[in-house]
């Protein structure tokens, strides 16, 4: 059994909102269409505060994954 306190907290705003927004943006593409990441970021309108929050979220996810390995 694992100790939940050993795992970093994930930002609930990003965790809850980012996946559906990305999924919706990608779902609008035709099967053979592609989108560059900078364009995806533009569509999602990431703000400065949002970028910082996403960077912190990424650090937390990497820490979580490192504990699993």
Jmol script that loads the backbone (N, CA, C; Angstrom):
load data "model"
ATOM      1  N   UNK A   1       0.850  -1.180   0.000  1.00  0.00           N
ATOM      2  CA  UNK A   1       0.000   0.000   0.000  1.00  0.00           C
ATOM      3  C   UNK A   1       0.893   1.239   0.000  1.00  0.00           C
ATOM      4  N   UNK A   2       0.535   2.272  -0.748  1.00  0.00           N
ATOM      5  CA  UNK A   2       1.356   3.469  -0.831  1.00  0.00           C
ATOM      6  C   UNK A   2       0.845   4.549   0.100  1.00  0.00           C
ATOM      7  N   UNK A   3       1.737   5.420   0.485  1.00  0.00           N
ATOM      8  CA  UNK A   3       1.389   6.563   1.324  1.00  0.00           C
ATOM      9  C   UNK A   3       1.054   7.725   0.395  1.00  0.00           C
ATOM     10  N   UNK A   4      -0.215   8.139   0.345  1.00  0.00           N
ATOM     11  CA  UNK A   4      -0.648   9.197  -0.559  1.00  0.00           C
ATOM     12  C   UNK A   4       0.091  10.508  -0.333  1.00  0.00           C
ATOM     13  N   UNK A   5       0.570  10.728   0.880  1.00  0.00           N
ATOM     14  CA  UNK A   5       1.280  11.980   1.165  1.00  0.00           C
ATOM     15  C   UNK A   5       2.621  12.039   0.440  1.00  0.00           C
ATOM     16  N   UNK A   6       3.123  10.916  -0.041  1.00  0.00           N
ATOM     17  CA  UNK A   6       4.411  10.881  -0.724  1.00  0.00           C
ATOM     18  C   UNK A   6       4.301  11.374  -2.160  1.00  0.00           C
ATOM     19  N   UNK A   7       3.092  11.503  -2.665  1.00  0.00           N
ATOM     20  CA  UNK A   7       2.904  11.927  -4.045  1.00  0.00           C
ATOM     21  C   UNK A   7       2.574  13.410  -4.104  1.00  0.00           C
ATOM     22  N   UNK A   8       3.105  14.111  -5.124  1.00  0.00           N
ATOM     23  CA  UNK A   8       2.823  15.547  -5.245  1.00  0.00           C
ATOM     24  C   UNK A   8       1.357  15.791  -5.596  1.00  0.00           C
ATOM     25  N   UNK A   9       0.855  16.911  -5.161  1.00  0.00           N
ATOM     26  CA  UNK A   9      -0.506  17.310  -5.510  1.00  0.00           C
ATOM     27  C   UNK A   9      -0.509  17.847  -6.935  1.00  0.00           C
ATOM     28  N   UNK A  10      -1.500  17.461  -7.716  1.00  0.00           N
ATOM     29  CA  UNK A  10      -1.649  17.984  -9.069  1.00  0.00           C
ATOM     30  C   UNK A  10      -2.638  19.140  -9.030  1.00  0.00           C
ATOM     31  N   UNK A  11      -2.322  20.175  -9.781  1.00  0.00           N
ATOM     32  CA  UNK A  11      -3.187  21.352  -9.844  1.00  0.00           C
ATOM     33  C   UNK A  11      -4.548  20.922 -10.392  1.00  0.00           C
ATOM     34  N   UNK A  12      -5.598  20.979  -9.576  1.00  0.00           N
ATOM     35  CA  UNK A  12      -6.907  20.492 -10.029  1.00  0.00           C
ATOM     36  C   UNK A  12      -7.486  21.305 -11.175  1.00  0.00           C
ATOM     37  N   UNK A  13      -7.131  22.566 -11.279  1.00  0.00           N
ATOM     38  CA  UNK A  13      -7.657  23.386 -12.376  1.00  0.00           C
ATOM     39  C   UNK A  13      -7.094  22.908 -13.702  1.00  0.00           C
ATOM     40  N   UNK A  14      -5.796  22.700 -13.739  1.00  0.00           N
ATOM     41  CA  UNK A  14      -5.171  22.232 -14.979  1.00  0.00           C
ATOM     42  C   UNK A  14      -5.559  20.783 -15.241  1.00  0.00           C
ATOM     43  N   UNK A  15      -5.484  19.959 -14.223  1.00  0.00           N
ATOM     44  CA  UNK A  15      -5.769  18.542 -14.401  1.00  0.00           C
ATOM     45  C   UNK A  15      -7.191  18.336 -14.912  1.00  0.00           C
ATOM     46  N   UNK A  16      -8.106  19.090 -14.391  1.00  0.00           N
ATOM     47  CA  UNK A  16      -9.506  18.925 -14.768  1.00  0.00           C
ATOM     48  C   UNK A  16      -9.837  19.587 -16.107  1.00  0.00           C
ATOM     49  N   UNK A  17      -9.188  20.698 -16.430  1.00  0.00           N
ATOM     50  CA  UNK A  17      -9.573  21.467 -17.608  1.00  0.00           C
ATOM     51  C   UNK A  17      -8.727  21.201 -18.832  1.00  0.00           C
ATOM     52  N   UNK A  18      -7.442  20.920 -18.661  1.00  0.00           N
ATOM     53  CA  UNK A  18      -6.549  20.819 -19.808  1.00  0.00           C
ATOM     54  C   UNK A  18      -6.909  19.655 -20.733  1.00  0.00           C
ATOM     55  N   UNK A  19      -7.132  18.503 -20.173  1.00  0.00           N
ATOM     56  CA  UNK A  19      -7.386  17.323 -21.012  1.00  0.00           C
ATOM     57  C   UNK A  19      -8.617  17.496 -21.896  1.00  0.00           C
ATOM     58  N   UNK A  20      -9.757  17.922 -21.362  1.00  0.00           N
ATOM     59  CA  UNK A  20     -10.922  18.091 -22.243  1.00  0.00           C
ATOM     60  C   UNK A  20     -10.700  19.154 -23.318  1.00  0.00           C
ATOM     61  N   UNK A  21     -10.010  20.237 -22.972  1.00  0.00           N
ATOM     62  CA  UNK A  21      -9.786  21.289 -23.965  1.00  0.00           C
ATOM     63  C   UNK A  21      -8.902  20.788 -25.095  1.00  0.00           C
ATOM     64  N   UNK A  22      -7.845  20.058 -24.753  1.00  0.00           N
ATOM     65  CA  UNK A  22      -6.965  19.497 -25.781  1.00  0.00           C
ATOM     66  C   UNK A  22      -7.726  18.465 -26.600  1.00  0.00           C
ATOM     67  N   UNK A  23      -8.482  17.620 -25.926  1.00  0.00           N
ATOM     68  CA  UNK A  23      -9.248  16.584 -26.614  1.00  0.00           C
ATOM     69  C   UNK A  23     -10.237  17.191 -27.600  1.00  0.00           C
ATOM     70  N   UNK A  24     -10.934  18.222 -27.175  1.00  0.00           N
ATOM     71  CA  UNK A  24     -11.901  18.879 -28.065  1.00  0.00           C
ATOM     72  C   UNK A  24     -11.196  19.502 -29.255  1.00  0.00           C
ATOM     73  N   UNK A  25     -10.066  20.175 -29.009  1.00  0.00           N
ATOM     74  CA  UNK A  25      -9.318  20.792 -30.106  1.00  0.00           C
ATOM     75  C   UNK A  25      -8.850  19.736 -31.102  1.00  0.00           C
ATOM     76  N   UNK A  26      -8.365  18.622 -30.607  1.00  0.00           N
ATOM     77  CA  UNK A  26      -7.880  17.566 -31.494  1.00  0.00           C
ATOM     78  C   UNK A  26      -9.024  16.825 -32.181  1.00  0.00           C
ATOM     79  N   UNK A  27     -10.151  16.705 -31.515  1.00  0.00           N
ATOM     80  CA  UNK A  27     -11.293  15.981 -32.082  1.00  0.00           C
ATOM     81  C   UNK A  27     -11.884  16.690 -33.289  1.00  0.00           C
ATOM     82  N   UNK A  28     -11.650  17.983 -33.410  1.00  0.00           N
ATOM     83  CA  UNK A  28     -12.197  18.727 -34.546  1.00  0.00           C
ATOM     84  C   UNK A  28     -11.380  18.511 -35.816  1.00  0.00           C
ATOM     85  N   UNK A  29     -10.200  17.905 -35.680  1.00  0.00           N
ATOM     86  CA  UNK A  29      -9.355  17.657 -36.849  1.00  0.00           C
ATOM     87  C   UNK A  29      -9.872  16.456 -37.630  1.00  0.00           C
ATOM     88  N   UNK A  30      -9.732  16.531 -38.950  1.00  0.00           N
ATOM     89  CA  UNK A  30     -10.043  15.370 -39.787  1.00  0.00           C
ATOM     90  C   UNK A  30      -9.000  14.290 -39.521  1.00  0.00           C
ATOM     91  N   UNK A  31      -9.296  13.061 -39.875  1.00  0.00           N
ATOM     92  CA  UNK A  31      -8.410  11.931 -39.575  1.00  0.00           C
ATOM     93  C   UNK A  31      -6.999  12.129 -40.116  1.00  0.00           C
ATOM     94  N   UNK A  32      -6.860  12.781 -41.260  1.00  0.00           N
ATOM     95  CA  UNK A  32      -5.528  12.955 -41.850  1.00  0.00           C
ATOM     96  C   UNK A  32      -4.929  14.338 -41.581  1.00  0.00           C
ATOM     97  N   UNK A  33      -5.605  15.154 -40.763  1.00  0.00           N
ATOM     98  CA  UNK A  33      -5.084  16.488 -40.406  1.00  0.00           C
ATOM     99  C   UNK A  33      -4.086  16.390 -39.269  1.00  0.00           C
ATOM    100  N   UNK A  34      -3.251  17.401 -39.181  1.00  0.00           N
ATOM    101  CA  UNK A  34      -2.282  17.499 -38.092  1.00  0.00           C
ATOM    102  C   UNK A  34      -2.327  18.931 -37.562  1.00  0.00           C
ATOM    103  N   UNK A  35      -1.852  19.108 -36.329  1.00  0.00           N
ATOM    104  CA  UNK A  35      -1.771  20.444 -35.750  1.00  0.00           C
ATOM    105  C   UNK A  35      -0.441  20.562 -35.013  1.00  0.00           C
ATOM    106  N   UNK A  36       0.221  21.672 -35.194  1.00  0.00           N
ATOM    107  CA  UNK A  36       1.486  21.916 -34.494  1.00  0.00           C
ATOM    108  C   UNK A  36       1.182  22.362 -33.070  1.00  0.00           C
ATOM    109  N   UNK A  37       2.062  21.992 -32.146  1.00  0.00           N
ATOM    110  CA  UNK A  37       1.835  22.343 -30.750  1.00  0.00           C
ATOM    111  C   UNK A  37       1.683  23.855 -30.545  1.00  0.00           C
ATOM    112  N   UNK A  38       2.511  24.709 -31.196  1.00  0.00           N
ATOM    113  CA  UNK A  38       2.298  26.163 -31.008  1.00  0.00           C
ATOM    114  C   UNK A  38       0.893  26.616 -31.414  1.00  0.00           C
ATOM    115  N   UNK A  39       0.344  26.024 -32.461  1.00  0.00           N
ATOM    116  CA  UNK A  39      -1.024  26.369 -32.877  1.00  0.00           C
ATOM    117  C   UNK A  39      -2.039  25.884 -31.840  1.00  0.00           C
ATOM    118  N   UNK A  40      -1.814  24.699 -31.293  1.00  0.00           N
ATOM    119  CA  UNK A  40      -2.705  24.184 -30.256  1.00  0.00           C
ATOM    120  C   UNK A  40      -2.688  25.103 -29.038  1.00  0.00           C
ATOM    121  N   UNK A  41      -1.499  25.546 -28.640  1.00  0.00           N
ATOM    122  CA  UNK A  41      -1.399  26.482 -27.512  1.00  0.00           C
ATOM    123  C   UNK A  41      -2.156  27.764 -27.815  1.00  0.00           C
ATOM    124  N   UNK A  42      -2.051  28.241 -29.059  1.00  0.00           N
ATOM    125  CA  UNK A  42      -2.758  29.459 -29.456  1.00  0.00           C
ATOM    126  C   UNK A  42      -4.280  29.263 -29.360  1.00  0.00           C
ATOM    127  N   UNK A  43      -4.757  28.114 -29.818  1.00  0.00           N
ATOM    128  CA  UNK A  43      -6.193  27.830 -29.746  1.00  0.00           C
ATOM    129  C   UNK A  43      -6.694  27.765 -28.306  1.00  0.00           C
ATOM    130  N   UNK A  44      -5.843  27.262 -27.410  1.00  0.00           N
ATOM    131  CA  UNK A  44      -6.240  27.138 -26.014  1.00  0.00           C
ATOM    132  C   UNK A  44      -6.060  28.432 -25.231  1.00  0.00           C
ATOM    133  N   UNK A  45      -5.435  29.429 -25.861  1.00  0.00           N
ATOM    134  CA  UNK A  45      -5.246  30.754 -25.260  1.00  0.00           C
ATOM    135  C   UNK A  45      -4.579  30.673 -23.882  1.00  0.00           C
ATOM    136  N   UNK A  46      -3.407  30.024 -23.810  1.00  0.00           N
ATOM    137  CA  UNK A  46      -2.686  29.931 -22.531  1.00  0.00           C
ATOM    138  C   UNK A  46      -2.150  31.303 -22.144  1.00  0.00           C
ATOM    139  N   UNK A  47      -2.461  31.764 -20.936  1.00  0.00           N
ATOM    140  CA  UNK A  47      -1.976  33.046 -20.429  1.00  0.00           C
ATOM    141  C   UNK A  47      -0.633  32.849 -19.737  1.00  0.00           C
ATOM    142  N   UNK A  48       0.009  33.946 -19.341  1.00  0.00           N
ATOM    143  CA  UNK A  48       1.260  33.857 -18.583  1.00  0.00           C
ATOM    144  C   UNK A  48       1.075  33.061 -17.307  1.00  0.00           C
ATOM    145  N   UNK A  49       0.007  33.348 -16.579  1.00  0.00           N
ATOM    146  CA  UNK A  49      -0.272  32.612 -15.342  1.00  0.00           C
ATOM    147  C   UNK A  49      -0.588  31.149 -15.659  1.00  0.00           C
ATOM    148  N   UNK A  50      -1.284  30.925 -16.758  1.00  0.00           N
ATOM    149  CA  UNK A  50      -1.597  29.565 -17.173  1.00  0.00           C
ATOM    150  C   UNK A  50      -0.348  28.795 -17.557  1.00  0.00           C
ATOM    151  N   UNK A  51       0.572  29.467 -18.216  1.00  0.00           N
ATOM    152  CA  UNK A  51       1.838  28.818 -18.583  1.00  0.00           C
ATOM    153  C   UNK A  51       2.622  28.425 -17.342  1.00  0.00           C
ATOM    154  N   UNK A  52       2.693  29.329 -16.372  1.00  0.00           N
ATOM    155  CA  UNK A  52       3.413  29.014 -15.125  1.00  0.00           C
ATOM    156  C   UNK A  52       2.744  27.855 -14.398  1.00  0.00           C
ATOM    157  N   UNK A  53       1.431  27.884 -14.352  1.00  0.00           N
ATOM    158  CA  UNK A  53       0.697  26.799 -13.693  1.00  0.00           C
ATOM    159  C   UNK A  53       0.939  25.482 -14.423  1.00  0.00           C
ATOM    160  N   UNK A  54       0.975  25.534 -15.756  1.00  0.00           N
ATOM    161  CA  UNK A  54       1.215  24.317 -16.523  1.00  0.00           C
ATOM    162  C   UNK A  54       2.636  23.802 -16.294  1.00  0.00           C
ATOM    163  N   UNK A  55       3.609  24.709 -16.202  1.00  0.00           N
ATOM    164  CA  UNK A  55       4.986  24.297 -15.921  1.00  0.00           C
ATOM    165  C   UNK A  55       5.073  23.622 -14.552  1.00  0.00           C
ATOM    166  N   UNK A  56       4.395  24.183 -13.559  1.00  0.00           N
ATOM    167  CA  UNK A  56       4.378  23.580 -12.225  1.00  0.00           C
ATOM    168  C   UNK A  56       3.672  22.220 -12.264  1.00  0.00           C
ATOM    169  N   UNK A  57       2.609  22.128 -13.036  1.00  0.00           N
ATOM    170  CA  UNK A  57       1.875  20.874 -13.201  1.00  0.00           C
ATOM    171  C   UNK A  57       2.778  19.814 -13.835  1.00  0.00           C
ATOM    172  N   UNK A  58       3.551  20.223 -14.841  1.00  0.00           N
ATOM    173  CA  UNK A  58       4.471  19.311 -15.510  1.00  0.00           C
ATOM    174  C   UNK A  58       5.529  18.798 -14.537  1.00  0.00           C
ATOM    175  N   UNK A  59       6.057  19.682 -13.704  1.00  0.00           N
ATOM    176  CA  UNK A  59       7.041  19.274 -12.693  1.00  0.00           C
ATOM    177  C   UNK A  59       6.418  18.253 -11.737  1.00  0.00           C
ATOM    178  N   UNK A  60       5.193  18.512 -11.312  1.00  0.00           N
ATOM    179  CA  UNK A  60       4.511  17.587 -10.397  1.00  0.00           C
ATOM    180  C   UNK A  60       4.267  16.232 -11.055  1.00  0.00           C
ATOM    181  N   UNK A  61       3.870  16.240 -12.322  1.00  0.00           N
ATOM    182  CA  UNK A  61       3.654  14.980 -13.035  1.00  0.00           C
ATOM    183  C   UNK A  61       4.951  14.194 -13.171  1.00  0.00           C
ATOM    184  N   UNK A  62       6.036  14.893 -13.502  1.00  0.00           N
ATOM    185  CA  UNK A  62       7.326  14.213 -13.631  1.00  0.00           C
ATOM    186  C   UNK A  62       7.774  13.617 -12.299  1.00  0.00           C
ATOM    187  N   UNK A  63       7.545  14.343 -11.211  1.00  0.00           N
ATOM    188  CA  UNK A  63       7.886  13.827  -9.885  1.00  0.00           C
ATOM    189  C   UNK A  63       7.056  12.593  -9.578  1.00  0.00           C
ATOM    190  N   UNK A  64       5.800  12.634  -9.926  1.00  0.00           N
ATOM    191  CA  UNK A  64       4.917  11.482  -9.716  1.00  0.00           C
ATOM    192  C   UNK A  64       5.393  10.283 -10.516  1.00  0.00           C
ATOM    193  N   UNK A  65       5.718  10.489 -11.771  1.00  0.00           N
ATOM    194  CA  UNK A  65       6.182   9.404 -12.630  1.00  0.00           C
ATOM    195  C   UNK A  65       7.524   8.844 -12.156  1.00  0.00           C
ATOM    196  N   UNK A  66       8.390   9.710 -11.635  1.00  0.00           N
ATOM    197  CA  UNK A  66       9.687   9.272 -11.142  1.00  0.00           C
ATOM    198  C   UNK A  66       9.510   8.318  -9.962  1.00  0.00           C
ATOM    199  N   UNK A  67       8.501   8.540  -9.163  1.00  0.00           N
ATOM    200  CA  UNK A  67       8.256   7.665  -8.002  1.00  0.00           C
ATOM    201  C   UNK A  67       7.701   6.316  -8.423  1.00  0.00           C
ATOM    202  N   UNK A  68       7.067   6.263  -9.571  1.00  0.00           N
ATOM    203  CA  UNK A  68       6.497   5.018 -10.060  1.00  0.00           C
ATOM    204  C   UNK A  68       7.595   4.121 -10.631  1.00  0.00           C
ATOM    205  N   UNK A  69       8.577   4.730 -11.277  1.00  0.00           N
ATOM    206  CA  UNK A  69       9.667   3.945 -11.903  1.00  0.00           C
ATOM    207  C   UNK A  69      10.464   3.194 -10.930  1.00  0.00           C
TER     208      UNK A  69
END
end "model"
wireframe off; spacefill off
backbone 0.3
color backbone group
